């Protein structure tokens, strides 16, 4: 009887888990002894780091292009319950509720925007998923068709000054202008406001990188408001913690991410983001048959105590290790410890502006057009899978060292 490997999630970690599992099963000559199933809510690998961009075209890759040729079973549905005792996962599909058993589980269900308990939060928009990004675009199209008239129609408020918030703040006006040119009869000027509850914008970056970000926001006339938070939202305004009211019909929430709630079905220590703490092989200590990968995993990445982040550069690698180690564990082969000593950030700051930093101190290496070009190369090429066979070849875990920068 074939052994059953079940993967929950079709994002970067889940996709690369599947590629790596197929490759490693071939390497061990066990392909005919392994049955791989991948569960995902839809048929797409969403290129999530690009959802802030002006256009949503080309930001999804069809999973069945890769899964079908490789014999990976695809289940389109939402995983609702994990029962690690009976080794079953309950999934809601269009055909009804179904149960899927497993001999080995890879949980790669990703992260989601953290819900905030403030009045009117339902009126916010976000770019957490493709559908949510599409909802935001549809909203902007409606505003454009109405010539951005009405109280607060020309003002866009971004809440959260992290990477996503910075990219949203420096791209939303360009997106609005494009839609204005297509649908509006009049040309209007827009206001962009970035709200950060911390004392400073971009203070996770080294001083030179932070200064460049702050200067770029000023150059693009993005108004920044720090040391404040949103306490109330309605359809045409927000209220801040100091009582300030801002007229706006577009609040884009970019603050706070949490691991998938599926982590609650598994025993183990969790961090502040709800991520399960795993060992160096990505295994969950309480189980012999569970590996955690991507945004649901808290895993040390080097000997300095740095921890993986909720970012595709980690999710892609973690997926490659997860598939490899799961197959090896199933067939009593040695596992590979996860190591990644190379951490970089790339940030898009709108037309002709971007930056690229290295190391956990986020030291500035490239900025302006050079930084933008690197970001575009990563976003538009490097994080996309190639052909099926190219993806299989790239799914081999590769140790990355600081000297490789």
Secondary structure, 3 states (H helix, E strand, C coil): CCEEEEEECCCHHHHHHHHHHHHHHHHCCCHHHEEEEEEECCCEEECHHHCCCCCCCCCEEECHHHHHHHCCEEEECEEEEEECCCCEEEEEECCEEEEEECCEEEECCCEEECCCCCECHHHCECCCCHHHHHHHHHHHHHHHHCCCCCCCCCEEEEECCCHHHHHHHCCHHHHHHHHHHHHCCCCCCCEEEEEECCCCCCCCCCHHHHHHHHHHHHHCCEEEEECCCEEEECCCEEEECCCCEEECCEEEECCCEEECHHHHHCCCCECCCCCEECCCCCECCCCCCEEECHHHEECECCCCCCECCCCHHHHHHHHHHHHHHHHHHHCCCCCCCCCECCCEEEEECCCCCEEEEECCCCEEEEEHHHHHHHHHHHHHHHCCCCCHHHHHHHCCCCCECHHHC
